[in-house]
Amino acid sequence: MKLSKAEFEVSAHVCAGFETKEIAAKTFRSYHTVATHIKKIRLKNGFKNIQDLTREFVLEYGDPRQYIAMLLLIIQLGITYTNCSDEMRRTNNVRISRTKGRKN
């Protein structure tokens, strides 16, 4: 199968049984973009219908639900990493006052 990165993601969701609207919501793309990806996937690879796409995807890549679960895990790890690094970058607003000529 010849797939771009975006087409691979869309085809994994199609093979997992999601509708075009659901895929659009999950991947943060518009309905028309997802529909266009599905159309391009079918034309590029000569598939007549979604069943052909699903069969070839599963034969080549395996269970699409594993890919989707891994993608969600990667997204979660990215969010956690971003939050941790933001907290580490924050500096404490501690002022050190320096007084001139003050003897202790």
C-alpha positions as CSV (number, residue, x, y, z in Angstrom):
1,M,0.0,0.0,0.0
2,K,1.2,3.5,-0.8
3,L,0.2,5.9,2.0
4,S,1.3,9.2,3.2
5,K,1.5,9.8,7.0
6,A,-1.9,11.4,7.1
7,E,-3.5,8.8,4.8
8,F,-2.0,6.1,7.1
9,E,-3.7,7.6,10.1
10,V,-7.0,8.0,8.4
11,S,-6.9,4.4,6.9
12,A,-6.1,3.0,10.4
13,H,-9.3,4.8,11.8
14,V,-11.3,3.6,8.8
15,C,-10.2,0.0,9.3
16,A,-11.0,0.3,13.0
17,G,-14.6,1.0,12.1
18,F,-14.9,4.7,12.6
19,E,-17.2,6.9,10.5
20,T,-15.8,9.8,8.5
21,K,-17.2,12.4,11.0
22,E,-15.7,10.5,13.9
23,I,-12.3,10.3,12.2
24,A,-12.5,14.1,11.5
25,A,-13.2,14.8,15.2
26,K,-10.4,12.4,16.5
27,T,-7.7,13.7,14.1
28,F,-8.7,17.4,14.3
29,R,-9.3,17.6,10.6
30,S,-12.4,18.7,8.6
31,Y,-14.9,16.2,7.3
32,H,-14.0,17.0,3.7
33,T,-10.3,16.6,4.3
34,V,-10.9,13.1,5.7
35,A,-13.2,12.2,2.9
36,T,-10.6,13.4,0.4
37,H,-7.9,11.3,2.1
38,I,-10.2,8.2,1.8
39,K,-10.8,8.9,-1.8
40,K,-7.1,9.3,-2.6
41,I,-6.2,6.1,-0.7
42,R,-8.7,4.2,-2.8
43,L,-7.6,5.8,-6.1
44,K,-3.8,5.4,-5.4
45,N,-4.1,1.7,-4.5
46,G,-6.9,0.7,-6.8
47,F,-9.4,-0.3,-4.1
48,K,-13.1,-0.6,-5.1
49,N,-14.4,-0.1,-1.6
50,I,-13.6,0.2,2.1
51,Q,-13.5,-3.6,2.5
52,D,-10.6,-3.8,0.1
53,L,-8.8,-1.0,2.0
54,T,-9.4,-2.8,5.3
55,R,-8.3,-6.2,4.0
56,E,-5.0,-4.8,2.6
57,F,-4.3,-2.6,5.7
58,V,-4.7,-5.6,8.1
59,L,-2.6,-7.9,5.9
60,E,0.2,-5.3,5.6
61,Y,0.1,-3.6,9.0
62,G,-1.9,-5.7,11.4
63,D,-4.7,-4.7,13.8
64,P,-5.4,-1.0,13.4
65,R,-6.6,-0.7,17.0
66,Q,-3.1,-1.3,18.2
67,Y,-1.8,1.6,16.1
68,I,-4.6,3.9,17.4
69,A,-3.9,2.9,21.0
70,M,-0.2,3.6,20.5
71,L,-1.0,7.0,18.9
72,L,-3.1,8.0,21.9
73,L,-0.3,6.9,24.2
74,I,2.3,9.0,22.3
75,I,-0.1,12.0,22.5
76,Q,-0.5,11.5,26.2
77,L,3.2,11.3,26.7
78,G,3.8,14.4,24.7
79,I,1.3,16.3,26.8
80,T,2.9,15.1,30.0
81,Y,6.4,15.9,28.8
82,T,5.3,19.4,27.7
83,N,3.7,20.1,31.1
84,C,6.8,18.8,33.0
85,S,9.2,20.9,30.9
86,D,7.0,24.0,31.3
87,E,7.1,23.6,35.1
88,M,10.9,23.1,35.0
89,R,11.4,26.3,33.0
90,R,9.5,28.5,35.4
91,T,11.7,30.4,37.7
92,N,10.8,31.2,41.2
93,N,10.4,34.9,41.7
94,V,12.7,35.1,44.6
95,R,14.3,38.5,45.2
96,I,17.6,38.7,46.8
97,S,18.0,42.1,48.3
98,R,21.4,43.6,48.5
99,T,22.0,46.3,51.0
100,K,25.0,48.6,50.8
101,G,27.1,49.1,53.8
102,R,25.1,46.9,56.1
103,K,27.1,45.0,58.7
104,N,25.8,41.9,60.4
